[in-house]
Amino acid sequence: MAKILQRTPAVCASIIEHSVDEFLSTVRLARNADIVELRADGLKFEGGAYGAEVKRLLRNARLQTELPIILTVRSEKEGGVFPGSEREIADCLKEGLKLADAIDVELRMNSELRDEIIQLARSSNVDVIVSYHDFSATPSIEAMRGILEEEVDVGASIAKLAVTARSRRDVVNLLRVTQEMSERLEVPIVTLAMGELGRVTRIAAPMLGSAITYGYVTRETAPGQLSVDELRRMLKALGA
């Protein structure tokens, strides 16, 4: 099992802020989470190198929480707000390898950069979440299976699939894939459907094999997200 998964399903506090101080204030509020995700693509600052600011964020976050930390620098094409290039994202993730417990690497990133980062992370004993986001639709069942399998093939410690539900059938298909692939694959998977119709998957997917469910602390980082406290209460009520 991936090292950041001290319990499953785990509740991850996904945090995006504009400054290091704002990040740290929110990290301190994430008491009911099992994991903290720092969406460093939200950082805005003047002067200096972005990678150095990410390292400053990680060093100080370590002083605020004992929870495992995921470093994510989400590109605009995958729903994030980082305005730079994939090379800059890669450099930021490399800078964070010594300070994070896991990094999130996008499956559709340039394959050479992606594979280089994954190899470095694995050799540094850092978990790698390989992720895929579709903000327009839910792919077919076969396509979703293929995405998760490809993520495992490229070296994921955890394979993540986030889609957008446009119908109840999309929700059912995502949950069907969750149960099937969580039993079939050798690594943990994370699945969710974004949007209002997909909100139920934030609870249902963990009940069917998704290893992590992401929630917000002060502001949503994805459409249809529930708060960390809501997720914790609901999972407890359902006996997860």
Secondary structure as GFF3:
##gff-version 3
##sequence-region A 1 240
A	DSSP	beta_strand	10	15	.	.	.	ID=ss1
A	DSSP	alpha_helix	20	29	.	.	.	ID=ss2
A	DSSP	beta_strand	35	39	.	.	.	ID=ss3
A	DSSP	three_ten_helix	40	42	.	.	.	ID=ss4
A	DSSP	alpha_helix	50	64	.	.	.	ID=ss5
A	DSSP	beta_strand	69	72	.	.	.	ID=ss6
A	DSSP	three_ten_helix	76	78	.	.	.	ID=ss7
A	DSSP	alpha_helix	86	96	.	.	.	ID=ss8
A	DSSP	beta_strand	102	106	.	.	.	ID=ss9
A	DSSP	alpha_helix	111	123	.	.	.	ID=ss10
A	DSSP	beta_strand	127	133	.	.	.	ID=ss11
A	DSSP	alpha_helix	141	153	.	.	.	ID=ss12
A	DSSP	beta_strand	158	164	.	.	.	ID=ss13
A	DSSP	alpha_helix	168	184	.	.	.	ID=ss14
A	DSSP	beta_strand	189	194	.	.	.	ID=ss15
A	DSSP	three_ten_helix	197	200	.	.	.	ID=ss16
A	DSSP	alpha_helix	201	207	.	.	.	ID=ss17
A	DSSP	beta_strand	212	216	.	.	.	ID=ss18
A	DSSP	alpha_helix	228	237	.	.	.	ID=ss19
###
